Amino acid sequence: MRETQFSGRALAVAGLLLVLAASAGQAAYNSHGEADSERLFSAYPHLSGTRLDGCDACHVRMVGVPPGAAEGPAVPLSSCDSCHIITDHGRRLGDTLTAFGHDYLAAGRDAAALSAIAALDSDGDGHSNAAELAAATHPGDAASTPDSKPAPQSVVSLSGLLAAGVPTQEQTIFVNVTKSREGDSYSTLRGFRLIDVLEAAGLSDAATSVDVISLDGYQATFSIAQLRRSYPQAAPVLGLDKGTLGECGWVRYGAGDLQAGVPLADADVLLTFEINGDRYAPAALADGNRLQGSGPFRVVAPQMKRPGIPDLSIRAQEACQKVVAERFHYHRDYEKNSDYCVKAVVAIRVNPLPADTVDVHWPQHAAPAIRDESIIVFGALEDR
């Protein structure tokens, strides 16, 4: 593993995979209640805590415009963003499966199906599915093979970034959510521009995008072009909190510098470590792989396409809809930038990976990341 001068404490990678997996918790993102990951781990126990501990084993990574971008360039997207785009967040059917996913589905989508397709070479790269799974490489991605090397990698930490003089930013950012109980929010955040963190880690000129990865396996993609910009914000709308509207209030006003009718200052995509003057609570995984806590790091992005106003949760009761003006009812076309605000960031993939390389086993960094306030960055990085 390559460490840069910005890394702070070294990443401690123990030799026993299952010990690390147990300490970090299962990382596979399973918020949709699917049992496929459990079947995969049952058939191939060594995959728990590896780069296949997530959605990528069966779901595609398409090339497209990131969800937060108004227009190109098209870049490799995470499997989470790819699925959301293909299915329009579940509103229409779309094919999200890799060749391996299709073979698994056709064979019955059960434990027996994994055995039935073991001898196949789903992605046509010359290696059987069994050989790929034994090596923890992707059986549905021809660019990921058992003879590939781990991508270049670097570890950055909060202490290392501060010691290296990477500038911190304090910005007030509005976040609009779809259905979270936390509600919409105006918060003053402290952190680093994400692009500055990547530059500190050794960002290559060949890099086109990054996938920000959470402790629970959720991933969001940003293009490098997005990260180099600042974004205008709308003026805050006050009086939509519980103190004013009772149980129907849904907006949290944590920032202290809000003025009605005065637009918030332009904002960047930040890797934050404080919210409203407080450090984030360290994150952990509860039963069912549910994320609790946001820290040590959370990526927060402003609305990047259509800066706008708060609206009720999609789950808001009819009684609450009668309390507020129609413009504050749930509107699908209001930009929900919470979709690309990632809590508990433990890893960042920099795309495209260099030729003949594959993802590092980023879940192995999860426990050290929370403990040491660090992030593993891997992919299109310069050698130093």
C-alpha positions as CSV (number, residue, x, y, z in Angstrom):
1,M,0.0,0.0,0.0
2,R,1.3,3.5,-0.9
3,E,1.0,6.1,1.8
4,T,1.4,9.8,1.1
5,Q,2.7,12.5,3.4
6,F,-1.0,13.4,3.9
7,S,-1.9,10.1,5.3
8,G,-1.4,10.5,9.0
9,R,-1.8,7.1,10.7
10,A,-1.1,4.1,8.5
11,L,-3.9,1.8,7.5
12,A,-3.6,-1.3,9.6
13,V,-4.6,-4.2,7.4
14,A,-4.7,-7.5,9.4
15,G,-4.1,-10.8,7.7
16,L,-7.3,-12.4,8.9
17,L,-10.1,-11.2,6.6
18,L,-13.0,-12.5,8.7
19,V,-11.7,-10.7,11.8
20,L,-11.8,-7.5,9.9
21,A,-15.2,-8.2,8.4
22,A,-16.6,-8.9,11.8
23,S,-15.1,-5.7,13.3
24,A,-16.5,-3.6,10.5
25,G,-19.8,-5.3,10.0
26,Q,-21.1,-6.6,6.7
27,A,-20.7,-3.8,4.2
28,A,-23.1,-5.1,1.5
29,Y,-25.6,-2.4,0.8
30,N,-28.9,-4.2,1.3
31,S,-31.4,-1.4,2.0
32,H,-33.8,-3.0,-0.5
33,G,-34.2,-6.1,1.5
34,E,-32.7,-8.5,-1.1
35,A,-31.2,-11.8,0.2
36,D,-28.7,-12.2,-2.7
37,S,-25.7,-11.0,-0.8
38,E,-26.4,-13.5,2.0
39,R,-26.6,-16.3,-0.5
40,L,-23.3,-15.3,-2.1
41,F,-21.6,-15.2,1.3
42,S,-23.1,-18.5,2.3
43,A,-21.7,-20.2,-0.9
44,Y,-18.4,-18.3,-0.8
45,P,-17.8,-17.2,2.8
46,H,-14.4,-15.7,2.0
47,L,-16.1,-12.9,0.0
48,S,-17.5,-11.2,3.1
49,G,-15.5,-8.0,3.6
50,T,-14.0,-8.0,0.1
51,R,-14.5,-5.8,-2.9
52,L,-17.5,-8.0,-3.8
53,D,-19.2,-7.2,-0.6
54,G,-21.8,-5.0,-2.2
55,C,-24.0,-4.6,-5.3
56,D,-21.3,-4.7,-8.0
57,A,-21.2,-8.5,-8.2
58,C,-24.5,-8.6,-10.0
59,H,-25.3,-5.0,-11.0
60,V,-23.9,-2.9,-13.8
61,R,-21.8,0.2,-13.7
62,M,-23.0,2.3,-16.6
63,V,-21.3,5.3,-18.3
64,G,-23.5,8.4,-17.9
65,V,-23.9,11.9,-16.5
66,P,-23.8,11.8,-12.6
67,P,-27.2,12.4,-10.9
68,G,-26.1,15.8,-9.5
69,A,-24.9,17.1,-12.9
70,A,-27.1,19.1,-15.2
71,E,-25.1,18.0,-18.3
72,G,-22.0,16.0,-19.4
73,P,-19.3,14.8,-19.4
74,A,-20.4,11.1,-19.2
75,V,-18.3,9.2,-16.7
76,P,-18.3,5.7,-15.1
77,L,-21.1,5.7,-12.5
78,S,-21.4,3.6,-9.3
79,S,-23.7,0.6,-9.3
80,C,-26.0,2.6,-7.0
81,D,-26.3,5.6,-9.3
82,S,-26.5,3.3,-12.3
83,C,-29.5,1.5,-10.8
84,H,-31.2,4.7,-9.8
85,I,-30.9,6.1,-13.3
86,I,-31.9,2.9,-15.1
87,T,-34.9,2.3,-13.0
88,D,-35.7,6.0,-12.3
89,H,-35.6,5.3,-8.6
90,G,-38.0,2.3,-9.1
91,R,-40.5,4.1,-11.2
92,R,-39.8,2.2,-14.4
93,L,-38.3,-1.2,-15.2
94,G,-34.8,-1.3,-16.5
95,D,-32.0,-3.9,-16.9
96,T,-29.5,-3.3,-14.1
97,L,-27.9,-6.8,-14.2
98,T,-24.4,-7.8,-15.4
99,A,-24.0,-11.0,-17.4
100,F,-23.3,-12.8,-14.2
101,G,-26.4,-11.4,-12.7
102,H,-28.4,-12.5,-15.6
103,D,-27.0,-16.0,-15.4
104,Y,-27.7,-16.2,-11.7
105,L,-31.3,-15.0,-12.3
106,A,-31.9,-17.5,-15.1
107,A,-30.6,-20.3,-13.0
108,G,-33.2,-19.7,-10.3
109,R,-31.8,-16.8,-8.1
110,D,-31.2,-19.1,-5.1
111,A,-28.3,-21.0,-3.5
112,A,-28.4,-23.7,-6.1
113,A,-28.1,-21.2,-8.8
114,L,-24.6,-20.2,-7.7
115,S,-23.5,-23.8,-8.0
116,A,-25.2,-24.2,-11.3
117,I,-23.3,-21.3,-12.9
118,A,-19.9,-21.8,-11.3
119,A,-18.4,-23.4,-14.4
120,L,-19.7,-20.6,-16.7
121,D,-17.6,-17.7,-17.8
122,S,-20.4,-15.1,-17.6
123,D,-18.3,-12.1,-18.7
124,G,-16.3,-13.9,-21.4
125,D,-12.9,-12.9,-20.0
126,G,-11.5,-16.5,-20.1
127,H,-12.0,-17.2,-16.4
128,S,-14.9,-19.2,-14.9
129,N,-17.2,-17.7,-12.4
130,A,-15.8,-20.0,-9.8
131,A,-12.3,-18.9,-10.5
132,E,-13.3,-15.2,-10.3
133,L,-15.2,-15.7,-7.1
134,A,-12.3,-17.6,-5.6
135,A,-10.1,-14.6,-6.4
136,A,-12.8,-12.1,-5.3
137,T,-12.9,-10.5,-8.8
138,H,-16.0,-9.5,-10.6
139,P,-17.5,-12.4,-12.6
140,G,-19.7,-10.0,-14.6
141,D,-16.9,-7.5,-15.5
142,A,-14.4,-8.6,-18.2
143,A,-12.0,-5.9,-17.0
144,S,-11.8,-7.6,-13.6
145,T,-9.8,-10.9,-13.7
146,P,-8.0,-13.1,-11.2
147,D,-4.6,-11.9,-12.5
148,S,-5.4,-8.2,-12.0
149,K,-3.5,-6.2,-9.4
150,P,-5.1,-4.0,-6.8
151,A,-5.4,-0.4,-7.9
152,P,-3.0,2.3,-6.6
153,Q,-4.1,3.4,-3.2
154,S,-3.5,6.1,-0.6
155,V,-4.8,6.8,2.9
156,V,-5.7,10.3,4.0
157,S,-6.7,11.2,7.5
158,L,-8.2,14.3,9.3
159,S,-5.0,14.8,11.3
160,G,-2.8,14.4,8.2
161,L,-4.9,16.7,6.0
162,L,-4.8,19.4,8.7
163,A,-1.1,19.0,9.4
164,A,-0.4,19.2,5.6
165,G,-2.2,22.6,5.5
166,V,-5.1,21.5,3.2
167,P,-7.4,24.5,3.7
168,T,-10.7,24.0,5.6
169,Q,-13.9,25.6,4.5
170,E,-17.0,26.7,6.6
171,Q,-20.1,26.9,4.4
172,T,-23.8,27.0,5.0
173,I,-25.5,24.4,2.7
174,F,-29.2,23.6,2.2
175,V,-30.0,19.9,1.9
176,N,-33.3,18.7,0.5
177,V,-34.4,15.1,1.3
178,T,-37.0,12.8,-0.2
179,K,-38.3,10.8,2.7
180,S,-35.8,10.9,5.5
181,R,-37.1,11.5,9.0
182,E,-34.3,14.0,9.5
183,G,-36.1,16.5,7.2
184,D,-34.7,19.2,5.0
185,S,-31.9,21.3,6.7
186,Y,-29.9,24.5,6.6
187,S,-26.5,23.7,8.3
188,T,-23.2,25.3,8.7
189,L,-20.6,22.7,7.8
190,R,-16.8,22.6,8.3
191,G,-14.6,20.5,6.1
192,F,-12.4,20.4,3.0
193,R,-13.3,20.8,-0.6
194,L,-13.4,17.2,-1.8
195,I,-11.2,18.1,-4.8
196,D,-8.5,19.3,-2.4
197,V,-8.6,16.0,-0.6
198,L,-8.2,14.1,-3.8
199,E,-5.3,16.3,-4.9
200,A,-3.7,15.6,-1.6
201,A,-4.1,11.9,-2.2
202,G,-2.4,12.1,-5.6
203,L,-5.2,12.6,-8.1
204,S,-4.1,11.6,-11.6
205,D,-4.7,13.8,-14.6
206,A,-6.5,10.8,-16.1
207,A,-9.2,10.8,-13.5
208,T,-12.7,11.5,-14.7
209,S,-14.9,10.8,-11.7
210,V,-15.0,9.5,-8.1
211,D,-17.4,7.1,-6.3
212,V,-17.8,8.1,-2.6
213,I,-18.4,5.0,-0.6
214,S,-20.1,4.8,2.8
215,L,-19.6,2.3,5.6
216,D,-22.8,0.5,4.6
217,G,-21.7,0.2,1.0
218,Y,-23.8,3.0,-0.5
219,Q,-22.0,4.9,-3.3
220,A,-22.5,8.2,-5.1
221,T,-20.6,9.4,-8.1
222,F,-19.2,12.9,-8.9
223,S,-17.3,13.9,-12.0
224,I,-14.0,15.7,-11.5
225,A,-15.5,18.6,-13.4
226,Q,-18.3,18.8,-10.8
227,L,-15.8,18.9,-7.9
228,R,-13.9,21.8,-9.4
229,R,-16.9,24.1,-9.4
230,S,-18.8,26.2,-6.8
231,Y,-22.6,26.3,-6.9
232,P,-25.1,29.2,-6.3
233,Q,-27.8,28.5,-3.7
234,A,-31.3,29.9,-3.2
235,A,-32.4,32.1,-0.3
236,P,-33.5,30.2,2.8
237,V,-37.2,29.9,3.6
238,L,-37.8,30.3,7.4
239,G,-40.7,29.2,9.6
240,L,-41.0,25.6,8.5
241,D,-39.6,24.0,11.7
242,K,-41.4,22.1,14.4
243,G,-41.2,25.2,16.7
244,T,-43.5,27.0,14.2
245,L,-45.6,24.2,12.7
246,G,-45.6,21.6,15.5
247,E,-45.4,18.0,14.4
248,C,-45.8,19.1,10.8
249,G,-42.6,21.1,10.8
250,W,-39.8,19.3,8.9
251,V,-37.0,21.8,8.3
252,R,-34.0,22.0,10.7
253,Y,-32.4,25.4,11.0
254,G,-29.0,24.6,12.4
255,A,-27.1,27.5,10.7
256,G,-27.1,30.8,12.6
257,D,-26.6,33.1,9.6
258,L,-29.9,32.7,7.8
259,Q,-31.7,35.7,6.4
260,A,-35.0,35.4,4.5
261,G,-34.7,36.6,1.0
262,V,-30.9,36.7,1.0
263,P,-29.4,33.8,-1.1
264,L,-26.9,31.6,0.7
265,A,-23.3,32.0,-0.4
266,D,-22.0,29.8,-3.2
267,A,-21.0,26.3,-2.0
268,D,-18.7,23.5,-2.9
269,V,-18.8,19.7,-2.7
270,L,-17.3,19.2,0.7
271,L,-15.8,16.4,2.8
272,T,-17.1,17.6,6.1
273,F,-16.2,16.7,9.7
274,E,-18.3,19.2,11.7
275,I,-22.0,20.3,11.5
276,N,-23.1,23.4,13.3
277,G,-20.0,23.5,15.4
278,D,-20.1,19.8,16.5
279,R,-18.1,16.9,15.3
280,Y,-20.2,14.1,13.7
281,A,-20.9,11.0,15.9
282,P,-18.8,8.1,14.7
283,A,-20.9,5.8,12.5
284,A,-21.7,2.2,13.2
285,L,-23.8,-0.5,11.6
286,A,-26.9,-1.7,13.4
287,D,-28.9,-4.9,12.8
288,G,-29.8,-5.2,9.1
289,N,-26.7,-3.2,8.1
290,R,-28.5,0.0,9.0
291,L,-26.3,3.0,9.3
292,Q,-26.2,4.9,12.6
293,G,-24.2,8.1,12.9
294,S,-22.6,10.2,10.1
295,G,-18.9,10.4,11.0
296,P,-16.1,10.9,11.1
297,F,-16.6,12.2,7.5
298,R,-19.6,13.1,5.5
299,V,-19.6,14.3,1.9
300,V,-22.2,17.1,1.5
301,A,-23.0,18.5,-1.9
302,P,-25.2,21.6,-2.5
303,Q,-28.0,21.5,-5.1
304,M,-26.0,21.6,-8.3
305,K,-28.8,21.8,-10.9
306,R,-31.8,23.7,-9.6
307,P,-31.2,25.5,-6.3
308,G,-34.5,25.7,-4.6
309,I,-36.7,25.6,-1.5
310,P,-37.8,23.0,1.1
311,D,-40.7,20.6,0.4
312,L,-42.4,18.1,2.6
313,S,-41.3,14.5,2.7
314,I,-42.9,12.1,0.2
315,R,-44.3,10.4,3.3
316,A,-45.9,13.5,4.8
317,Q,-49.4,13.0,6.2
318,E,-52.3,14.6,4.4
319,A,-53.1,16.7,7.5
320,C,-49.6,18.3,7.2
321,Q,-50.1,19.1,3.5
322,K,-53.1,21.2,4.5
323,V,-51.0,23.2,6.9
324,V,-48.5,24.5,4.4
325,A,-48.7,26.2,1.0
326,E,-48.8,24.0,-2.1
327,R,-45.3,25.1,-3.2
328,F,-44.0,23.3,0.0
329,H,-45.8,20.0,-0.8
330,Y,-43.6,17.2,-2.0
331,H,-42.4,18.0,-5.5
332,R,-40.5,15.3,-7.4
333,D,-38.8,17.9,-9.6
334,Y,-37.2,19.8,-6.6
335,E,-33.6,18.7,-6.5
336,K,-33.0,16.1,-3.7
337,N,-29.4,16.7,-3.1
338,S,-29.4,14.3,-0.1
339,D,-29.2,11.6,-2.7
340,Y,-25.6,12.5,-3.2
341,C,-24.7,13.5,0.3
342,V,-22.9,10.4,1.7
343,K,-22.6,9.7,5.4
344,A,-19.8,7.7,7.1
345,V,-17.4,7.9,4.1
346,V,-14.7,5.2,4.4
347,A,-13.4,4.9,0.8
348,I,-13.3,6.8,-2.5
349,R,-12.8,5.1,-5.8
350,V,-11.1,7.3,-8.5
351,N,-12.2,6.3,-12.0
352,P,-11.1,5.0,-14.3
353,L,-9.0,2.3,-12.6
354,P,-5.6,1.9,-14.3
355,A,-5.4,-1.0,-16.8
356,D,-5.1,-4.5,-15.4
357,T,-6.1,-3.3,-11.9
358,V,-9.2,-3.9,-9.7
359,D,-10.7,-2.3,-6.7
360,V,-8.9,-2.7,-3.4
361,H,-10.7,-4.6,-0.7
362,W,-12.1,-1.3,0.6
363,P,-14.4,-2.9,3.3
364,Q,-11.2,-4.0,5.1
365,H,-10.6,-0.3,5.8
366,A,-14.0,0.4,7.3
367,A,-13.1,-0.2,11.0
368,P,-9.8,1.6,10.8
369,A,-11.5,4.5,8.9
370,I,-14.0,5.1,11.7
371,R,-11.4,4.6,14.4
372,D,-8.6,6.6,12.9
373,E,-10.7,9.3,11.1
374,S,-9.2,8.2,7.7
375,I,-10.3,7.3,4.2
376,I,-8.8,5.0,1.7
377,V,-8.5,6.5,-1.8
378,F,-7.8,4.2,-4.7
379,G,-7.8,4.1,-8.5
380,A,-6.5,6.8,-10.8
381,L,-3.7,8.1,-8.6
382,E,-0.2,9.2,-9.5
383,D,2.8,7.3,-8.3
384,R,4.9,9.2,-5.8
